[in-house]
């Protein structure tokens, strides 16, 4: 923008401050407006973009003492003032705006520092490494968020699924093997287009995974509860345990195995680029809900043969801790 165009702009009105505003209040007002209208907070909003540029331009002038004084002097002349060609005691029109240019350069550092503090930017405005729109190159388009729900097996094995977007587009999404419930998948360039020729934003998909009727995920491991009879747990046995692939593995239950003990099958868990987990089979003692008279009699004989109370140690520890 040519500096002569600033003559018809009321930078105080742009920022909503009085002409005698202090430097501290000016900076406070600018910070508030910049946060409100910054493109990062208003993706795809052309009106917010224009407002942000307007606010930034006004602050770049008013925040510099010498530049502000020259601006006030020029505004005091009035938009209809006539200028002489350069007689004694008269300041040429071009001289005034050359002063603006020098002041803008002096003010650049403070302007960059404020924006850097607000938005974490590393580059200077007006330089190729940072900025927004006319201040430093094309801006990136906004991100689009979406959600998808997957079956447990699909999440573990991976697949390509189609998503219907709000704008009518259908996007093919490659689900990586081992994706977890709540995980986000980012597709570069599948979001909103840039408003000024920059790169498109991203599509960010949040994945929800339906529970499995048998298996539960624990990081890269899979857990499964495996019922065993009292006799198998007490005397020991070899049992079959299902796997996610549909086959079974045989596990040895040692004699005297308590309920809750975990038996591990190496390498039969979830596979991702980070590694492969295990299958964790937790032993659950199955207690029959109904006993036939002969079975009940057998259990009674067993109880007589095992007279110790399994809670004796628990009670003793409780008494010792009083």
C-alpha positions as CSV (number, residue, x, y, z in Angstrom):
1,X,0.0,0.0,0.0
2,X,1.4,3.4,-0.9
3,X,2.0,5.6,2.2
4,X,-0.1,8.4,0.7
5,X,-3.1,6.2,1.3
6,X,-2.6,6.5,5.0
7,X,-3.6,10.2,4.8
8,X,-7.3,9.3,4.7
9,X,-7.1,6.6,7.4
10,X,-8.0,7.2,11.0
11,X,-5.7,4.8,12.8
12,X,-7.1,5.8,16.2
13,X,-10.6,4.9,15.1
14,X,-9.3,1.6,13.7
15,X,-8.0,0.6,17.1
16,X,-10.9,2.3,19.0
17,X,-8.6,4.5,21.1
18,X,-8.5,8.2,21.8
19,X,-5.8,10.4,20.3
20,X,-4.1,10.8,23.7
21,X,-4.0,7.1,24.4
22,X,-0.9,6.0,26.4
23,X,1.7,3.6,24.9
24,X,0.7,1.0,27.5
25,X,-3.0,1.2,26.7
26,X,-2.3,1.3,23.0
27,X,-0.3,-1.9,23.2
28,X,-2.9,-3.6,25.5
29,X,-5.7,-2.7,23.0
30,X,-3.7,-4.0,20.1
31,X,-2.9,-7.3,21.8
32,X,-6.6,-7.8,22.4
33,X,-7.7,-7.0,18.9
34,X,-4.9,-9.0,17.3
35,X,-5.8,-12.1,19.3
36,X,-9.4,-11.7,18.3
37,X,-8.8,-11.3,14.5
38,X,-5.6,-13.2,13.9
39,X,-5.9,-15.7,11.0
40,X,-4.8,-18.6,13.2
41,X,-8.0,-18.1,15.2
42,X,-10.3,-17.4,12.2
43,X,-9.3,-19.9,9.6
44,X,-10.9,-19.1,6.2
45,X,-12.5,-15.9,7.4
46,X,-11.6,-13.2,4.8
47,X,-13.2,-10.5,6.9
48,X,-11.1,-11.3,9.9
49,X,-8.0,-11.4,7.7
50,X,-8.8,-7.8,6.4
51,X,-9.5,-6.6,9.9
52,X,-6.2,-8.1,11.2
53,X,-4.2,-6.3,8.4
54,X,-6.0,-3.0,9.2
55,X,-5.2,-3.4,12.9
56,X,-1.6,-4.2,12.3
57,X,-1.1,-1.3,10.0
58,X,-2.6,1.1,12.5
59,X,-0.5,-0.2,15.3
60,X,2.7,-0.1,13.3
61,X,2.2,3.7,12.9
62,X,0.9,4.7,16.3
63,X,3.3,2.6,18.4
64,X,6.3,4.5,17.1
65,X,6.6,7.9,18.8
66,X,8.2,9.8,15.9
67,X,6.0,8.2,13.3
68,X,2.9,8.9,15.4
69,X,3.9,12.6,15.7
70,X,4.3,12.9,12.0
71,X,1.0,11.2,11.4
72,X,-0.7,13.5,13.9
73,X,0.8,16.5,12.1
74,X,-0.4,15.3,8.8
75,X,-3.9,14.6,10.0
76,X,-4.0,18.1,11.6
77,X,-3.6,19.6,8.1
78,X,-6.9,18.1,7.0
79,X,-7.6,16.0,4.0
80,X,-8.4,19.1,1.9
81,X,-5.2,21.0,2.7
82,X,-3.2,22.4,-0.2
83,X,0.6,22.0,-0.4
84,X,3.1,24.4,-1.9
85,X,5.8,23.1,-4.1
86,X,8.4,23.7,-1.5
87,X,8.7,27.3,-0.5
88,X,10.3,28.6,2.7
89,X,8.5,27.3,5.8
90,X,6.5,24.7,3.9
91,X,7.1,21.0,4.2
92,X,6.7,19.1,0.9
93,X,4.1,16.3,0.7
94,X,6.8,13.7,-0.3
95,X,9.0,14.7,2.7
96,X,6.2,13.8,5.1
97,X,5.8,10.3,3.7
98,X,9.5,9.7,3.5
99,X,9.4,10.3,7.3
100,X,6.7,7.6,7.5
101,X,8.9,5.1,5.7
102,X,11.8,5.7,8.1
103,X,9.6,5.4,11.1
104,X,8.0,2.2,9.8
105,X,11.5,0.6,9.6
106,X,12.4,1.7,13.1
107,X,9.1,0.3,14.4
108,X,9.4,-3.1,12.8
109,X,11.3,-4.7,15.7
110,X,8.8,-3.8,18.3
111,X,5.9,-4.9,16.0
112,X,7.5,-8.3,15.4
113,X,8.2,-8.8,19.2
114,X,4.6,-8.3,20.1
115,X,3.3,-10.7,17.4
116,X,5.9,-13.2,18.3
117,X,4.8,-13.1,21.9
118,X,1.1,-13.4,21.0
119,X,1.3,-16.2,18.5
120,X,4.7,-17.9,18.9
121,X,5.9,-16.9,15.4
122,X,9.6,-17.3,14.7
123,X,9.9,-15.2,11.5
124,X,9.7,-11.4,10.9
125,X,6.6,-10.0,9.3
126,X,7.4,-9.1,5.7
127,X,10.1,-11.7,5.5
128,X,9.9,-15.1,3.7
129,X,10.2,-17.0,7.0
130,X,7.0,-15.8,8.7
131,X,4.0,-13.6,8.7
132,X,0.6,-13.7,7.1
133,X,-0.8,-12.7,3.8
134,X,0.7,-9.4,2.6
135,X,3.0,-9.5,5.7
136,X,5.0,-12.5,4.8
137,X,3.7,-14.7,2.0
138,X,0.6,-16.7,1.4
139,X,-1.3,-18.2,4.4
140,X,-2.1,-21.8,4.9
141,X,-5.8,-22.9,4.6
142,X,-7.7,-23.9,7.7
143,X,-7.8,-27.5,9.0
144,X,-11.0,-29.5,8.8
145,X,-11.9,-32.0,11.6
146,X,-13.9,-35.2,11.2
147,X,-14.8,-38.3,13.2
148,X,-15.0,-41.9,12.2
149,X,-15.9,-45.1,14.0
150,X,-14.1,-48.4,13.2
151,X,-14.6,-52.0,14.1
152,X,-12.1,-53.4,16.5
153,X,-10.5,-55.7,13.8
154,X,-10.3,-52.8,11.3
155,X,-8.5,-50.7,13.8
156,X,-6.0,-53.5,14.5
157,X,-5.4,-54.6,10.9
158,X,-5.7,-51.3,9.1
159,X,-7.8,-50.5,6.0
160,X,-8.8,-47.8,3.6
161,X,-12.2,-46.2,4.3
162,X,-14.3,-43.5,2.6
163,X,-15.5,-40.5,4.5
164,X,-18.3,-38.2,3.3
165,X,-17.3,-34.6,4.0
166,X,-19.8,-31.7,4.7
167,X,-19.0,-30.1,1.4
168,X,-20.1,-33.3,-0.5
169,X,-16.6,-34.6,-1.1
170,X,-15.7,-38.2,-0.5
171,X,-12.2,-38.6,0.9
172,X,-10.3,-41.9,1.0
173,X,-8.5,-42.4,4.3
174,X,-5.9,-45.0,4.9
175,X,-6.2,-46.3,8.4
176,X,-2.8,-47.5,9.6
177,X,-2.6,-50.9,11.4
178,X,-2.9,-50.6,15.1
179,X,-4.7,-47.3,15.3
180,X,-6.1,-46.7,18.8
181,X,-9.3,-45.4,20.2
182,X,-9.2,-41.6,20.3
183,X,-6.1,-41.3,18.0
184,X,-6.0,-38.6,15.4
185,X,-5.0,-39.1,11.8
186,X,-3.8,-36.0,9.8
187,X,-4.1,-35.9,6.0
188,X,-1.9,-33.1,4.6
189,X,-3.6,-30.8,2.1
190,X,-7.1,-32.3,2.4
191,X,-8.5,-29.3,4.4
192,X,-9.7,-25.9,3.4
193,X,-8.0,-24.1,0.5
194,X,-5.9,-21.1,1.2
195,X,-7.6,-17.7,0.6
196,X,-4.5,-16.2,-0.9
197,X,-2.8,-19.0,-2.9
198,X,-1.0,-20.8,-0.1
199,X,-1.0,-24.5,0.7
200,X,-4.3,-26.1,1.7
201,X,-5.0,-27.0,5.3
202,X,-5.2,-30.5,6.7
203,X,-8.0,-33.0,7.4
204,X,-7.7,-34.2,11.0
205,X,-9.7,-37.3,11.8
206,X,-10.4,-38.6,15.3
207,X,-10.9,-42.3,15.4
208,X,-13.3,-44.1,17.7
209,X,-13.0,-47.9,18.0
210,X,-15.9,-50.2,18.8
211,X,-15.2,-52.7,21.7
212,X,-14.6,-56.4,20.9
213,X,-16.8,-59.0,22.6
214,X,-13.7,-61.0,23.8
215,X,-10.5,-59.0,23.5
216,X,-9.5,-55.7,25.1
217,X,-6.6,-53.6,24.0
218,X,-3.9,-52.6,26.5
219,X,-1.3,-50.5,24.6
220,X,0.2,-53.0,22.2
221,X,-1.1,-55.9,24.2
222,X,-4.4,-57.7,23.9
223,X,-6.1,-59.0,27.0
224,X,-8.6,-61.9,27.3
225,X,-10.2,-63.4,30.4
226,X,-10.0,-67.3,30.4
227,X,-12.2,-69.3,32.6
228,X,-10.8,-72.4,34.2
229,X,-12.4,-74.9,36.6
230,X,-11.3,-75.2,40.2
231,X,-9.9,-78.7,39.4
232,X,-7.8,-77.3,36.5
233,X,-6.5,-74.5,38.7
234,X,-5.8,-76.8,41.6
235,X,-4.3,-79.8,39.8
236,X,-2.9,-78.0,36.7
237,X,-4.0,-78.4,33.1
238,X,-3.3,-77.5,29.5
239,X,-6.1,-75.3,28.1
240,X,-6.9,-73.7,24.7
241,X,-7.0,-69.9,24.5
242,X,-8.5,-68.0,21.5
243,X,-6.5,-65.4,19.5
244,X,-7.6,-62.4,17.5
245,X,-6.6,-64.2,14.3
246,X,-9.3,-66.8,14.9
247,X,-7.0,-69.8,15.8
248,X,-6.2,-71.0,19.3
249,X,-3.0,-71.5,21.3
250,X,-2.4,-74.0,24.1
251,X,-1.3,-72.7,27.5
252,X,-0.2,-74.7,30.5
253,X,-1.9,-73.8,33.8
254,X,0.3,-74.8,36.7
255,X,-1.0,-76.6,39.7
256,X,-2.2,-74.2,42.3
257,X,-2.8,-71.3,39.9
258,X,-4.8,-68.6,41.6
259,X,-7.6,-66.6,40.0
260,X,-6.1,-63.4,38.4
261,X,-2.8,-64.9,37.3
262,X,-1.8,-63.7,33.8
263,X,-0.4,-66.1,31.2
264,X,1.5,-64.5,28.4
265,X,1.6,-65.5,24.7
266,X,4.5,-63.6,23.0
267,X,3.9,-61.8,19.7
268,X,0.1,-62.3,19.5
269,X,-0.9,-58.8,20.3
270,X,-1.1,-55.6,18.2
271,X,1.5,-54.8,15.5
272,X,2.4,-51.2,14.7
273,X,5.6,-49.6,13.5
274,X,6.6,-49.2,17.1
275,X,6.5,-53.0,17.7
276,X,4.3,-56.0,18.4
277,X,2.6,-56.7,21.7
278,X,1.6,-59.9,23.4
279,X,-1.6,-61.8,24.2
280,X,-2.3,-61.6,28.0
281,X,-4.6,-64.4,29.2
282,X,-6.0,-63.8,32.7
283,X,-7.1,-66.9,34.6
284,X,-10.6,-66.6,36.1
285,X,-11.8,-69.5,38.4
286,X,-15.2,-70.5,37.2
287,X,-17.6,-71.3,40.0
288,X,-20.7,-73.4,39.0
289,X,-24.0,-71.7,39.8
290,X,-25.8,-75.1,40.3
291,X,-24.4,-78.3,41.6
292,X,-25.9,-81.8,41.3
293,X,-26.3,-83.7,44.6
294,X,-23.3,-86.0,43.8
295,X,-21.2,-82.9,42.9
296,X,-22.2,-81.1,46.1
297,X,-21.4,-84.1,48.2
298,X,-17.9,-84.3,46.5
299,X,-17.3,-80.6,47.3
300,X,-18.3,-81.2,50.9
301,X,-15.8,-84.1,51.2
302,X,-13.1,-81.8,49.6
303,X,-13.9,-79.1,52.2
304,X,-13.4,-81.6,55.0
305,X,-10.1,-82.7,53.6
306,X,-8.9,-79.0,53.5
307,X,-9.7,-77.7,57.0
308,X,-7.6,-74.6,56.8
309,X,-9.3,-71.2,56.5
310,X,-7.9,-69.3,53.4
311,X,-8.6,-66.0,55.3
312,X,-6.5,-66.8,58.3
313,X,-3.5,-65.0,57.0
314,X,-5.6,-62.0,55.9
315,X,-7.1,-61.7,59.4
316,X,-3.7,-62.0,61.1
317,X,-2.2,-59.2,59.0
318,X,-5.2,-57.0,59.7
319,X,-4.8,-57.5,63.5
320,X,-1.1,-56.8,63.3
321,X,-1.7,-53.6,61.6
322,X,-4.0,-52.1,64.2
